[in-house]
Amino acid sequence: MSHPIVSTPRQADLLAIPETPFVYWLRPRFFELLRSERRLSDVAEVRQGLATADNDRFVRCFWEVSEIGVVEDGRPVRGRWFWYAKGGRYQKWAGLEWLVLNWANDGEEIKGFVGANGRIASRPQNTDYYFRPGLTYTQMSRGSMGTRLMIDSVFDVKGMSVFAEPVQLPRLAALLSSRASSYLLRVTTQNLEFHAGYVENLPLPAVNTAVLGAIGRLSIGLKRSLVRLDAVERAFDPRLFLQPNGDGERTRLSTVVATLARAEAIAALLHTLEGWNERLVFDAYELHEDDVRAVLDETGTPAGWYPLIAGYDRLPDPPEGVELPDGFAEYFAGLERRELSPEELTALKTRLRKLYEAGPGGKIDEDEEAPTGDDEEDEAVLGARIPIPTETFLEELSQKLEVHPVSVYRLLEELRSEGVFSPPEVRRAMEQWVEVATLLMLGYRWPEQDQQDAEHGPAIDPDLVDEDGVIPLVRCGNHPTAAQRIRTLLERLFGEEGASRAEEEFRRWVGMTRDDWFRRRFFEEHTRRFKQRPIAWHLTSREGRFQALVLYHRLSRDLVQRLRATYAGSLISELQAEREKAKGDQAKVSDLTAGIEDVEEFRRTLERIERGDEPRYRIRCRWKGEDPDGRPGPYAPDLDDGVKVNIRPFQEAGILARPVIKKW
């Protein structure tokens, strides 16, 4: 009997599969693959990594620590904090590099860490593989396998890693980041977590090593180009955000729009390559059309498989120095192209415009409601359709429209020429532009910035960098405010007229002046972006008459004293002088008196933190064997203890613009 919902596998087929999963519904070709003798373990090793047993103690975001350790020839040679691959969201090819681990003296402190039961609590597994080049992936990614290149890093128990000869890694990245791999792993695992043993048992097809290797290398390179635009990534390059647009326009809007367009062009190339990769891997597994459909029914159609729109099918130029693989031009030329009538094209552009203006994750009227979190969990348990997640806004738009990413990119290019932008994206980019510039002026430097500056020049002029890591948000003597400093930078980049235009653009897209944004929104956005571990701390008096940004990396007792005496002190002197001049204007005198009292109370609070006499104002670091009431004596922060430890006195004292840590 033949029926689409009737399966008649042989018992021998089920028993021949490693771990003998009860996958009776599979098509015959998948049984053949699962019985094959050639496995990933023939060419690679999959290893589970470190379980620290106390991440608060041993793990930091890279922007929290004083210095990142140095690795040479696969061995740590100096330093305390080293890169740490620890799972995270689904992401392919490169990135998610924002964590570091205390591995000083070959992990001596972690290896000797004793739990409450008096026994060693940590599990430093497979240490011989630490710092080797490999591929890491997130074990818990709801059935979506995507590997990322890992270099000079320790890896976590939830950040499984694949090791092979370095020359093999791009090819394996291409294979493992395919829908075919996700599907084969889903049907053999007990749940949707890809443990090491299951991944090592993945059937290995006979593949064209040269082509897949080229796709893997180029995809890794393109994703790195996108990662360089993400401020919480190790490879972030602030120049890409701050440099003026090269098309002759000298406004900040043109700069941020050019940055967004550059990212879309890279994404269009990347998703096209991913589509080619999916096709090659399916062919390597010798899957027939119905077999491929079974995979896509569960994992979703790759964006690069949707049809191109005739007239909107020209590939973006690759980034400088990037060459497309042999055979790619022929593959792209052979993709399906649809001719649209004027009415169809207008309808497509209208829907694209609505989706684009709604922003990433946005909904328009005709979109179906997204499933709830509970529904998604039910799907994961029952094995229903779980699409591979999208990773870029362009890919999301392509999936919703069922149009190839290159055509979506070209249609967006046309819409932008008509003055259509994505307000959420422009707003985010506008805010991040100011945030990045402010962090640079406070004196913060990203991990690869020294090399970037050596190759391309400084991201901002060195004379704009503050000497002591404090930038006031209100007038304090001769210290320029953050808004004034940004204005100076804008004038240097865009000229005086362009700087004025930039201020109007900011007000239009963000909805407030830059000065108001610094006081009301900067810290909230900055704290959210940097994972509740802010680099710049917004300190404020109770009524807001004194406000300043302080660079975490300059945190010290001396800085607290300077903040109290030099900055708050100069503001009090100014307010007192204004009060003297205002004699006779009782309302103004009362207001200035209230302002003086507000700033004086702020100074007294800083002094309490500086002295550390009261437990409320002390640093508490549980792993240093200190008194439960905190570190006695004057304020003495150790930056390597992290933001969570060092920010507590300021949050407890109520002088942060908003709470940062919800649970100590």
DOPAKE-110988 format. One record per residue (C-alpha): residue in one letter; x, y, z. Coordinates in nm, 3 decimals. Layout:
residues N
  residu       px       py       pz
       a        X        Y        Z
...
This chain:
residues 664
  residu       px       py       pz
       m    0.000    0.000    0.000
       s    0.134    0.348   -0.091
       h    0.022    0.659    0.094
       p    0.211    0.979    0.188
       i    0.155    0.929    0.559
       v    0.229    0.557    0.562
       s    0.590    0.444    0.624
       t    0.711    0.086    0.584
       p    1.074    0.076    0.696
       r    1.250   -0.253    0.754
       q    1.346   -0.331    1.111
       a    1.701   -0.394    0.989
       d    1.719   -0.034    0.862
       l    1.639    0.100    1.208
       l    1.879   -0.134    1.387
       a    2.164   -0.043    1.152
       i    2.159    0.325    1.252
       p    2.397    0.428    1.534
       e    2.207    0.464    1.864
       t    1.907    0.294    1.688
       p    1.665    0.592    1.686
       f    1.304    0.506    1.599
       v    1.287    0.718    1.282
       y    1.032    0.512    1.093
       w    0.912    0.806    0.879
       l    1.239    0.861    0.692
       r    1.266    0.822    0.318
       p    1.481    0.529    0.195
       r    1.778    0.747    0.094
       f    1.816    0.873    0.451
       f    1.828    0.516    0.583
       e    2.109    0.450    0.335
       l    2.300    0.753    0.455
       l    2.254    0.673    0.822
       r    2.385    0.319    0.760
       s    2.691    0.441    0.572
       e    3.031    0.371    0.723
       r    3.190    0.707    0.640
       r    3.138    0.946    0.931
       l    3.251    1.290    1.040
       s    3.467    1.112    1.300
       d    3.681    0.982    1.013
       v    3.817    1.333    0.949
       a    3.742    1.533    1.264
       e    3.703    1.511    1.641
       v    3.414    1.666    1.831
       r    3.492    1.764    2.186
       q    3.303    1.898    2.485
       g    3.477    2.176    2.673
       l    3.502    2.343    3.010
       a    3.240    2.368    3.283
       t    3.369    2.635    3.523
       a    3.102    2.571    3.794
       d    3.108    2.948    3.869
       n    3.080    3.172    3.564
       d    3.044    3.491    3.772
       r    3.389    3.421    3.910
       f    3.574    3.301    3.601
       v    3.399    3.451    3.294
       r    3.378    3.814    3.177
       c    3.276    4.012    2.873
       f    3.595    4.127    2.705
       w    3.522    4.494    2.775
       e    3.521    4.428    3.151
       v    3.881    4.318    3.196
       s    4.201    4.518    3.208
       e    4.388    4.321    2.941
       i    4.338    4.018    2.716
       g    4.601    3.745    2.720
       v    4.835    3.660    2.434
       v    4.835    3.325    2.254
       e    5.122    3.218    2.028
       d    5.135    2.898    1.825
       g    4.829    2.761    2.002
       r    4.962    2.820    2.355
       p    4.886    3.100    2.604
       v    5.213    3.280    2.671
       r    5.108    3.563    2.902
       g    4.803    3.719    3.059
       r    4.504    3.612    3.261
       w    4.196    3.649    3.040
       f    4.163    3.450    2.718
       w    3.890    3.418    2.456
       y    3.610    3.180    2.549
       a    3.358    3.016    2.312
       k    3.044    2.958    2.514
       g    2.755    2.870    2.286
       g    2.510    3.156    2.244
       r    2.245    3.209    1.977
       y    2.245    3.033    1.641
       q    2.510    3.184    1.417
       k    2.719    3.050    1.132
       w    3.072    3.111    1.002
       a    3.215    3.368    1.248
       g    3.140    3.587    1.549
       l    2.986    3.561    1.896
       e    3.331    3.648    2.032
       w    3.264    3.859    2.339
       l    3.353    3.638    2.634
       v    3.687    3.583    2.804
       l    3.792    3.330    3.067
       n    4.038    3.340    3.357
       w    4.292    3.082    3.236
       a    4.597    3.226    3.409
       n    4.874    2.975    3.479
       d    4.711    2.711    3.262
       g    4.378    2.744    3.441
       e    4.523    2.683    3.785
       e    4.242    2.862    3.972
       i    3.964    2.691    3.776
       k    4.120    2.346    3.801
       g    4.146    2.383    4.179
       f    3.800    2.531    4.231
       v    3.624    2.353    4.518
       g    3.246    2.361    4.556
       a    3.033    2.379    4.870
       n    3.066    2.002    4.917
       g    3.444    2.026    4.949
       r    3.508    1.857    4.614
       i    3.648    1.989    4.288
       a    3.346    2.146    4.115
       s    3.485    2.248    3.776
       r    3.524    2.013    3.478
       p    3.810    2.125    3.251
       q    3.757    1.860    2.982
       n    3.976    1.804    2.675
       t    4.228    2.070    2.774
       d    4.471    1.948    2.508
       y    4.234    2.100    2.252
       y    4.218    2.446    2.411
       f    4.357    2.723    2.189
       r    4.362    2.500    1.879
       p    4.191    2.628    1.564
       g    3.852    2.464    1.523
       l    3.483    2.512    1.465
       t    3.248    2.581    1.753
       y    2.872    2.550    1.763
       t    2.591    2.600    2.009
       q    2.478    2.269    2.155
       m    2.132    2.403    2.241
       s    2.013    2.571    1.920
       r    1.674    2.400    1.871
       g    1.794    2.166    1.602
       s    1.986    2.415    1.387
       m    2.351    2.329    1.329
       g    2.575    2.622    1.244
       t    2.949    2.627    1.305
       r    3.178    2.925    1.356
       l    3.554    2.950    1.317
       m    3.732    2.949    1.655
       i    4.093    3.062    1.698
       d    4.310    3.099    2.011
       s    4.020    3.015    2.239
       v    3.905    2.793    2.523
       f    3.563    2.637    2.460
       d    3.274    2.569    2.695
       v    3.070    2.262    2.780
       k    2.780    2.420    2.586
       g    3.007    2.543    2.308
       m    3.092    2.209    2.149
       s    3.385    2.226    1.909
       v    3.504    2.035    1.604
       f    3.876    1.984    1.539
       a    4.047    1.879    1.219
       e    4.345    1.979    1.008
       p    4.325    2.360    0.967
       v    4.299    2.330    0.590
       q    3.985    2.117    0.637
       l    3.799    2.360    0.861
       p    3.637    2.582    0.590
       r    3.508    2.271    0.407
       l    3.370    2.123    0.728
       a    3.212    2.458    0.818
       a    3.031    2.454    0.484
       l    2.913    2.097    0.534
       l    2.803    2.140    0.896
       s    2.626    2.471    0.832
       s    2.390    2.313    0.580
       r    2.025    2.215    0.620
       a    2.111    1.857    0.528
       s    2.338    1.832    0.832
       s    2.076    1.985    1.062
       y    1.815    1.741    0.933
       l    2.033    1.431    0.971
       l    2.129    1.536    1.323
       r    1.770    1.608    1.420
       v    1.653    1.261    1.324
       t    1.930    1.086    1.520
       t    1.936    1.287    1.844
       q    1.713    1.212    2.140
       n    1.624    1.579    2.161
       l    1.736    1.888    1.971
       e    2.072    1.920    2.149
       f    2.365    1.819    1.931
       h    2.599    1.638    2.169
       a    2.949    1.538    2.057
       g    2.873    1.171    1.990
       y    2.580    1.247    1.761
       v    2.779    1.501    1.559
       e    3.074    1.263    1.519
       n    2.828    1.007    1.377
       l    2.705    1.246    1.106
       p    2.728    1.070    0.767
       l    3.007    1.221    0.560
       p    2.931    1.256    0.188
       a    3.178    1.250   -0.098
       v    3.213    1.622   -0.157
       n    3.407    1.847   -0.390
       t    3.665    1.958   -0.137
       a    3.793    2.253   -0.340
       v    3.452    2.412   -0.403
       l    3.314    2.362   -0.051
       g    3.641    2.484    0.098
       a    3.624    2.799   -0.115
       i    3.263    2.860   -0.011
       g    3.353    2.809    0.355
       r    3.650    3.047    0.340
       l    3.455    3.318    0.161
       s    3.150    3.280    0.385
       i    3.370    3.311    0.694
       g    3.530    3.622    0.545
       l    3.197    3.782    0.458
       k    3.052    3.710    0.802
       r    3.364    3.864    0.958
       s    3.292    4.178    0.755
       l    2.945    4.190    0.911
       v    3.082    4.114    1.258
       r    3.316    4.413    1.229
       l    3.003    4.632    1.240
       d    2.888    4.491    1.576
       a    3.017    4.688    1.875
       v    3.002    4.390    2.113
       e    3.226    4.176    1.891
       r    3.599    4.125    1.934
       a    3.663    4.234    1.572
       f    3.453    4.554    1.581
       d    3.608    4.837    1.378
       p    3.478    5.179    1.493
       r    3.609    5.344    1.176
       l    3.340    5.165    0.974
       f    3.077    5.351    1.177
       l    3.235    5.692    1.204
       q    3.398    5.756    0.868
       p    3.198    5.985    0.635
       n    3.023    5.837    0.336
       g    3.242    5.833    0.028
       d    2.970    5.937   -0.219
       g    3.024    6.308   -0.173
       e    2.744    6.366    0.077
       r    2.868    6.490    0.411
       t    2.593    6.416    0.661
       r    2.561    6.166    0.937
       l    2.242    6.025    0.781
       s    2.432    5.946    0.461
       t    2.705    5.783    0.670
       v    2.474    5.554    0.869
       v    2.265    5.470    0.561
       a    2.582    5.386    0.368
       t    2.690    5.161    0.657
       l    2.354    4.982    0.653
       a    2.365    4.947    0.273
       r    2.719    4.808    0.287
       a    2.603    4.546    0.538
       e    2.308    4.456    0.312
       a    2.538    4.413    0.011
       i    2.764    4.178    0.209
       a    2.459    3.988    0.338
       a    2.322    3.949   -0.017
       l    2.649    3.790   -0.131
       l    2.668    3.572    0.180
       h    2.314    3.436    0.148
       t    2.368    3.367   -0.221
       l    2.678    3.167   -0.135
       e    2.484    2.985    0.136
       g    2.222    2.889   -0.122
       w    2.491    2.746   -0.347
       n    2.640    2.562   -0.052
       e    2.302    2.406    0.032
       r    2.268    2.283   -0.326
       l    2.616    2.134   -0.335
       v    2.571    1.953   -0.003
       f    2.235    1.809   -0.110
       d    2.400    1.688   -0.431
       a    2.692    1.542   -0.236
       y    2.448    1.339   -0.026
       e    2.282    1.230   -0.355
       l    1.940    1.340   -0.239
       h    1.660    1.331   -0.494
       e    1.402    1.606   -0.531
       d    1.156    1.442   -0.289
       d    1.436    1.388   -0.035
       v    1.530    1.755   -0.055
       r    1.167    1.853   -0.012
       a    1.149    1.645    0.306
       v    1.447    1.839    0.446
       l    1.305    2.177    0.347
       d    0.963    2.092    0.486
       e    1.125    2.068    0.828
       t    1.407    2.324    0.809
       g    1.268    2.586    0.570
       t    1.378    2.704    0.226
       p    1.718    2.878    0.205
       a    1.682    3.245    0.116
       g    1.924    3.192   -0.173
       w    1.683    2.946   -0.334
       y    1.402    3.192   -0.391
       p    1.370    3.332   -0.746
       l    1.543    3.647   -0.858
       i    1.340    3.931   -1.004
       a    1.440    4.019   -1.360
       g    1.595    4.366   -1.368
       y    1.690    4.337   -1.002
       d    1.937    4.052   -1.035
       r    2.281    4.212   -1.047
       l    2.521    4.087   -0.779
       p    2.662    4.350   -0.541
       d    3.033    4.412   -0.574
       p    3.228    4.200   -0.324
       p    3.433    4.380   -0.055
       e    3.779    4.493   -0.155
       g    4.022    4.203   -0.183
       v    3.748    3.937   -0.198
       e    3.733    3.706   -0.500
       l    3.427    3.493   -0.573
       p    3.492    3.118   -0.615
       d    3.528    2.951   -0.952
       g    3.192    2.836   -1.076
       f    2.995    3.087   -0.872
       a    2.918    3.315   -1.169
       e    2.782    3.020   -1.367
       y    2.573    2.906   -1.069
       f    2.426    3.254   -1.023
       a    2.354    3.294   -1.393
       g    2.155    2.971   -1.386
       l    1.920    3.073   -1.102
       e    1.550    3.118   -1.170
       r    1.444    3.468   -1.269
       r    1.086    3.590   -1.265
       e    0.946    3.854   -1.496
       l    0.696    4.068   -1.306
       s    0.425    4.281   -1.458
       p    0.424    4.648   -1.354
       e    0.133    4.574   -1.119
       e    0.313    4.278   -0.960
       l    0.632    4.480   -0.917
       t    0.441    4.766   -0.755
       a    0.270    4.524   -0.515
       l    0.605    4.363   -0.426
       k    0.771    4.698   -0.361
       t    0.476    4.810   -0.148
       r    0.498    4.503    0.073
       l    0.878    4.530    0.093
       r    0.849    4.894    0.193
       k    0.607    4.808    0.476
       l    0.831    4.530    0.604
       y    1.143    4.745    0.574
       e    0.985    5.036    0.757
       a    0.863    4.801    1.032
       g    1.224    4.695    1.099
       p    1.372    4.358    1.203
       g    1.109    4.133    1.356
       g    0.837    4.384    1.268
       k    0.491    4.281    1.160
       i    0.256    4.422    0.897
       d   -0.116    4.362    0.872
       e   -0.102    4.067    0.636
       d    0.166    3.886    0.837
       e    0.052    3.595    1.047
       e    0.103    3.611    1.419
       a    0.432    3.466    1.534
       p    0.402    3.153    1.751
       t    0.440    3.198    2.124
       g    0.739    3.066    2.311
       d    0.528    2.779    2.445
       d    0.422    2.684    2.093
       e    0.784    2.680    1.979
       e    0.879    2.451    2.265
       d    0.592    2.216    2.171
       e    0.721    2.209    1.816
       a    1.068    2.123    1.940
       v    0.934    1.835    2.146
       l    0.703    1.698    1.880
       g    0.951    1.728    1.593
       a    0.733    1.961    1.385
       r    0.869    2.213    1.137
       i    1.144    2.425    1.294
       p    1.297    2.658    1.031
       i    1.666    2.743    1.044
       p    1.678    3.095    1.199
       t    1.751    3.399    0.985
       e    2.064    3.594    1.079
       t    2.030    3.927    0.899
       f    1.747    4.169    0.829
       l    1.798    4.112    0.456
       e    1.756    3.736    0.501
       e    1.441    3.795    0.709
       l    1.294    4.013    0.433
       s    1.388    3.756    0.169
       q    1.214    3.479    0.361
       k    0.897    3.681    0.415
       l    0.876    3.789    0.050
       e    1.007    3.459   -0.094
       v    1.239    3.661   -0.316
       h    1.614    3.608   -0.360
       p    1.831    3.826   -0.128
       v    2.008    3.990   -0.423
       s    1.677    4.112   -0.565
       v    1.566    4.229   -0.220
       y    1.893    4.422   -0.193
       r    1.844    4.584   -0.535
       l    1.482    4.671   -0.457
       l    1.591    4.831   -0.128
       e    1.858    5.023   -0.317
       e    1.583    5.166   -0.538
       l    1.358    5.244   -0.242
       r    1.640    5.429   -0.065
       s    1.697    5.641   -0.375
       e    1.331    5.742   -0.335
       g    1.392    5.845    0.025
       v    1.257    5.529    0.192
       f    1.445    5.409    0.499
       s    1.385    5.172    0.789
       p    1.320    5.401    1.088
       p    1.414    5.137    1.350
       e    1.739    5.060    1.167
       v    1.830    5.426    1.110
       r    1.747    5.513    1.468
       r    1.957    5.224    1.600
       a    2.249    5.323    1.376
       m    2.220    5.691    1.472
       e    2.228    5.604    1.842
       q    2.513    5.359    1.800
       w    2.714    5.617    1.606
       v    2.699    5.854    1.904
       e    2.757    5.569    2.152
       v    3.070    5.445    1.974
       a    3.209    5.798    1.937
       t    3.145    5.866    2.307
       l    3.321    5.547    2.419
       l    3.621    5.638    2.205
       m    3.631    5.989    2.351
       l    3.613    5.845    2.702
       g    3.927    5.649    2.614
       y    3.790    5.298    2.549
       r    3.963    5.087    2.283
       w    3.835    4.767    2.123
       p    4.060    4.456    2.120
       e    4.173    4.490    1.759
       q    4.174    4.868    1.744
       d    4.551    4.909    1.776
       q    4.602    4.702    1.463
       q    4.317    4.878    1.282
       d    4.457    5.221    1.371
       a    4.805    5.117    1.259
       e    4.670    5.013    0.919
       h    4.413    5.288    0.857
       g    4.477    5.569    1.102
       p    4.294    5.652    1.427
       a    3.917    5.620    1.443
       i    3.897    5.972    1.591
       d    4.158    6.242    1.642
       p    4.365    6.166    1.955
       d    4.309    6.517    2.094
       l    3.937    6.437    2.125
       v    4.008    6.154    2.369
       d    3.947    6.255    2.730
       e    4.246    6.229    2.961
       d    4.075    6.112    3.281
       g    3.779    5.904    3.158
       v    3.509    6.148    3.277
       i    3.277    6.340    3.045
       p    3.007    6.554    3.208
       l    2.655    6.569    3.068
       v    2.594    6.907    3.230
       r    2.804    7.221    3.236
       c    3.101    7.179    3.475
       g    3.353    7.461    3.452
       n    3.561    7.439    3.135
       h    3.493    7.068    3.081
       p    3.297    7.023    2.755
       t    2.984    6.812    2.781
       a    2.929    6.492    2.584
       a    2.696    6.674    2.344
       q    2.957    6.947    2.288
       r    3.227    6.688    2.222
       i    3.007    6.511    1.966
       r    2.943    6.847    1.799
       t    3.319    6.904    1.770
       l    3.366    6.560    1.614
       l    3.081    6.623    1.369
       e    3.234    6.954    1.263
       r    3.566    6.784    1.190
       l    3.400    6.507    0.992
       f    3.126    6.698    0.810
       g    3.205    7.067    0.845
       e    3.005    7.323    1.041
       e    2.702    7.309    0.811
       g    2.709    6.929    0.805
       a    2.730    6.918    1.185
       s    2.417    7.133    1.213
       r    2.242    6.909    0.964
       a    2.352    6.604    1.165
       e    2.190    6.746    1.479
       e    1.862    6.794    1.296
       e    1.885    6.440    1.153
       f    1.940    6.299    1.500
       r    1.637    6.484    1.637
       r    1.424    6.366    1.346
       w    1.511    5.997    1.364
       v    1.567    5.953    1.738
       g    1.290    6.186    1.853
       m    1.492    6.408    2.088
       t    1.795    6.632    2.094
       r    2.133    6.472    2.144
       d    2.166    6.647    2.481
       d    1.833    6.501    2.599
       w    1.926    6.161    2.461
       f    2.249    6.153    2.661
       r    2.062    6.233    2.981
       r    1.753    6.018    2.925
       r    1.839    5.726    2.697
       f    2.211    5.673    2.648
       f    2.268    5.460    2.955
       e    1.962    5.241    2.898
       e    2.059    5.168    2.537
       h    2.427    5.126    2.621
       t    2.355    4.888    2.910
       r    2.122    4.678    2.694
       r    2.368    4.656    2.405
       f    2.658    4.562    2.630
       k    2.470    4.284    2.809
       q    2.411    4.461    3.141
       r    2.785    4.522    3.177
       p    2.823    4.887    3.069
       i    3.156    5.036    2.973
       a    3.040    5.393    3.042
       w    2.861    5.450    3.373
       h    2.607    5.731    3.391
       l    2.635    5.880    3.740
       t    2.377    6.135    3.846
       s    2.264    6.330    4.149
       r    1.915    6.258    4.276
       e    1.755    6.553    4.093
       g    1.990    6.535    3.796
       r    2.163    6.868    3.847
       f    2.495    6.685    3.817
       q    2.541    6.411    3.556
       a    2.853    6.257    3.407
       l    2.976    5.952    3.215
       v    3.265    5.761    3.370
       l    3.479    5.506    3.188
       y    3.480    5.178    3.378
       h    3.845    5.113    3.287
       r    3.957    5.432    3.465
       l    3.770    5.339    3.781
       s    3.979    5.408    4.095
       r    3.970    5.591    4.424
       d    4.150    5.882    4.258
       l    3.880    5.904    3.991
       v    3.606    5.914    4.257
       q    3.792    6.194    4.436
       r    3.837    6.387    4.110
       l    3.471    6.341    4.019
       r    3.374    6.477    4.359
       a    3.618    6.765    4.383
       t    3.694    6.875    4.026
       y    3.370    6.810    3.843
       a    3.093    6.833    4.105
       g    3.296    7.093    4.293
       s    3.327    7.324    3.991
       l    2.952    7.294    3.926
       i    2.876    7.395    4.284
       s    3.105    7.699    4.249
       e    2.922    7.802    3.933
       l    2.581    7.759    4.093
       q    2.692    7.963    4.395
       a    2.819    8.241    4.169
       e    2.489    8.243    3.979
       r    2.299    8.259    4.308
       e    2.498    8.565    4.413
       k    2.409    8.740    4.088
       a    2.043    8.642    4.123
       k    1.986    8.816    4.458
       g    1.647    8.979    4.447
       d    1.498    8.704    4.227
       q    1.368    8.480    4.502
       a    1.240    8.204    4.267
       k    1.574    8.176    4.091
       v    1.767    8.185    4.419
       s    1.550    7.902    4.555
       d    1.606    7.696    4.241
       l    1.982    7.747    4.252
       t    1.991    7.666    4.622
       a    1.805    7.341    4.555
       g    2.056    7.264    4.279
       i    2.351    7.326    4.512
       e    2.199    7.098    4.775
       d    2.138    6.828    4.513
       v    2.500    6.834    4.395
       e    2.630    6.852    4.753
       e    2.433    6.540    4.842
       f    2.587    6.368    4.537
       r    2.933    6.467    4.660
       r    2.861    6.332    5.006
       t    2.746    6.002    4.855
       l    3.067    5.977    4.652
       e    3.264    6.044    4.966
       r    3.085    5.760    5.146
       i    3.173    5.525    4.859
       e    3.531    5.650    4.865
       r    3.567    5.590    5.240
       g    3.382    5.257    5.245
       d    3.294    5.290    5.613
       e    2.936    5.168    5.571
       p    2.857    4.821    5.430
       r    2.604    4.967    5.187
       y    2.881    5.153    5.003
       r    3.140    4.875    4.991
       i    3.255    4.645    4.716
       r    3.152    4.284    4.777
       c    3.347    4.008    4.603
       r    3.248    3.667    4.740
       w    3.538    3.472    4.585
       k    3.809    3.675    4.760
       g    3.729    3.556    5.110
       e    3.624    3.902    5.221
       d    3.394    4.000    5.504
       p    3.029    3.935    5.409
       d    2.960    4.306    5.465
       g    3.203    4.396    5.190
       r    3.558    4.518    5.142
       p    3.650    4.743    5.435
       g    3.855    5.055    5.392
       p    3.877    5.306    5.103
       y    3.725    5.225    4.766
       a    3.973    4.994    4.590
       p    3.824    4.837    4.276
       d    3.990    4.549    4.094
       l    3.873    4.582    3.733
       d    3.920    4.212    3.670
       d    3.642    4.141    3.922
       g    3.404    4.271    3.654
       v    3.131    4.528    3.628
       k    2.884    4.334    3.842
       v    3.113    4.353    4.145
       n    3.245    4.706    4.102
       i    2.922    4.883    4.012
       r    2.734    4.765    4.321
       p    2.825    5.054    4.556
       f    2.705    5.308    4.298
       q    2.380    5.121    4.233
       e    2.313    5.066    4.605
       a    2.378    5.436    4.666
       g    2.121    5.530    4.400
       i    2.355    5.745    4.189
       l    2.335    5.537    3.869
       a    2.095    5.672    3.609
       r    1.917    5.336    3.618
       p    1.978    5.000    3.792
       v    2.209    4.767    3.600
       i    2.219    4.442    3.799
       k    1.892    4.273    3.893
       k    2.041    3.998    4.107
       w    2.370    4.015    4.295
